[in-house]
Amino acid sequence: MQIKYIPGLITAGLIVGMAVKYLTGPSIQTFGTDFLPPAPLTTSVRISGTYAQGEDFSYIDREMNRFMRQWNLKGASVAVAREGQMVFAKGYGYADEEQGIEVEPYHLFRVASISKLITAAGVMKLVEAGQLSLDDKVFGPEGILSKAPYDTYRDRKVEEIRVLHLLNHSGGWTNRWGDPMFMPTVIARNTGKELPISDEDIICFMLDKRLHFRPGTMSSYSNLGYAILGKIIEAVSGESYESYIKSEVFYPLGIFDATLGGSYEEDRKDLEVKYYEQENSLLISDHQGSDDLVPRSYGGNDIHTLGAAGGWIASATDLMRFMLAIDGQPFPEDILLPESIEAMTTPVGRGFHPLGWRGVRRGERYRTGTLAGTSVLMVNRPGDISYVVLFNTSTWKGPMLANDIRIMMQRGISRTDNWPDYDLFDLAVHED
């Protein structure tokens, strides 16, 4: 072959290669939408709302649109599964109203306390691997966190706290004096620390206080307990909390877009929605200590320190895939053993929380999540219809909005008679 033809062949080869990459890449995998996400090399299956059109889903559409108008919610993402198959995924309203970007099911939302269910699944993976026991002590000479800075505490009952107690909110703390995860200025002032404080600072501040009750004797909802569980995962696994959850919980499920979020608008990840608060919401002090007053949703709350308790962002479709993988049903395959799932969904006694879930009643498991700018509900009904609903707007009802979301979704689902027999996960094209 003559040398003069080689540059031309190389150029042709590059063109062909680029064409193949385009035809098989993520830009084609958006089901014909105009939005071309700046995808990493490996991404979650990104399902658009194309398959959610038509009269079959009119009742769900009607209920969602009415609900959003009633509460002035800017955007939402919904995923519905039936008998283990995802049969509906759709976005409503705006991911960014100012830019006119409409929500797609692959958009990422802050999921607030859904993060606790994710953390609980990570803890159970360590238990199954034999690296951890639910009966392991957390603090004290025999505890997992026995070294500085966690080796100094005021109340000796701290040594009675076990991993199980943190999972079911029976570690000994209440929010009697406020939730320490949302009190950065108070903690900084009392500890002599400069803002922003870390989750380590918050834990040490609380260890310097007396417990409100003996560990294991009652259950009181605690974000602090799950922040400590994040530290336990790091201590036992030898990895960062985020890295462990991604590699052991999310990646085996093909979930690659979920990640820990940021606190400010400039921290928004690719595909992350913009957050909105209710009208007349008050500005508060910046958690980093600047003199500026900021919205709670953008600077008032420290998403980084919430971490294992409330820091994840994810899409509705990825959360559905995760939920179906911890529901104890034969299809799809679970990532946890049956005994782990039973432990998570069976409270140790009356008045105690399940592990990670917000509640379990009549075979239904549910998990709520609320932050400024975020309202979330996940409902799992094994062998029946399950759903995930994410909003990028908060309301004056706060966590109580979850009850209204449940009623709204039940109306739409109960009136829907014709469900598809396909699984959207199978229909989606995913570049491995």
Secondary structure, DSSP 8 states (H G I E B T S, - for coil): --GGGHHHHHHHHHHHHHHHHHHHSTTGGGTT-S------SS------GGGG-SGGGHHHHHHHHHHHHHHT--EEEEEEEETTEEEEEEEEEEEETTTTEE--TT-BEE-TTHHHHHHHHHHHHHHHTTS--TT-B-SSTTSTT-STTTT--S-GGGGG-BHHHHHTT-SS---TT--GGG-HHHHHHHHT--SS--HHHHHHHHHTS--SS-TTS-----HHHHHHHHHHHHHHHSS-HHHHHIIIIIGGGT--S-EE--SSGGG--TTB---B--TT---EE-TT--S-EE-IIIIIS-HHHHHHHH-EEE-HHHHHHHHHTTS--SSS--SS-HHHHHHHHS-SSTT---SSSSEEETTEEEEEEEETTEEEEEEE-TTSEEEEEEESB--TTGGGHHHHHHHHHHHHHHT-----SS-HHHHS----
